[in-house]
Amino acid sequence: MGAGGGTIWHSFRGWRNSPKGERLVGLTTAVKSRAPVLGGNFAVWGLCFASFDCTFAALRRKEDPWNTIGAGAATGGLLAARMGPRSIARNAVVGGVLLALIEGFGIFMSQKMLPAPSPTFANSPQERAAPPPVSQVLGGTQYLDTSANMADSVSFDVNATSADIYKDDRFK
C-alpha cells in the first residue's frame, strides 16, 4: 500500500515540479527515487503497529479499541526514539490521537450502519425450542422420562416404521 500510494503521490509531485518539456522524465525519476522509500517507511510503521497491537491484546487478554490506540501511541513514540524524549512524547501523543480518531470513526460508522431493531422483535420474549429427546440406548425404544410432558419423554427409534409409532398410546 505504501509503495502504491507513494507511486501516485510522487507521480503528481514529479509531474508538477518538472519543466514543461521534461514532465514525463521528472515523473519517472521522482517515482523511482522516492516511492520505494515511502513504501519501506509504511512497512516499518505497519510492522511496529501490528507488533504492539498483538502484544497489547496478549497482555490484556482483550480485543478492544484501547489496544489499537496504545499501539498507535507506542509506534509513534518508537519511531521517534532517535530524536529525543520530547519528540518521543509528542509523536506518541499524535499517534495515539490519530488512532483514537480512526477507532472512534469506525465505531461511529458501525453504529450508524446497524439496522434499527423492529419494535415487535425487541419487545417480544424470545421463544426457545425444546431440546431434542435423548435415548438411553442409541436407536432403542427405552424412554428417559415417563412424565406427562411428552416433549421430554419421547424417544425415537430409527428403525421404527410409522405404523409402529402410531401403535404407542401416547400418540393417540
Buried (B, 14 or more C-beta within 10 A) or exposed (E): EBBEEBBEBBBEBBBEEBEEEEBEEBBBBBBEEBBBEBBEEBEBBEEBBEBBBEBBBEEEEEEEBBBBBBBBBBBBBBBBEEEEEEBBBBBBEBBBBBBBEBBEEEEEEEEEEEEEEEEEEEEEEEEEEEEEBEBEEEEEBEBEEEEEEEEBBBBEBEEEEEEEEEEEEEEE
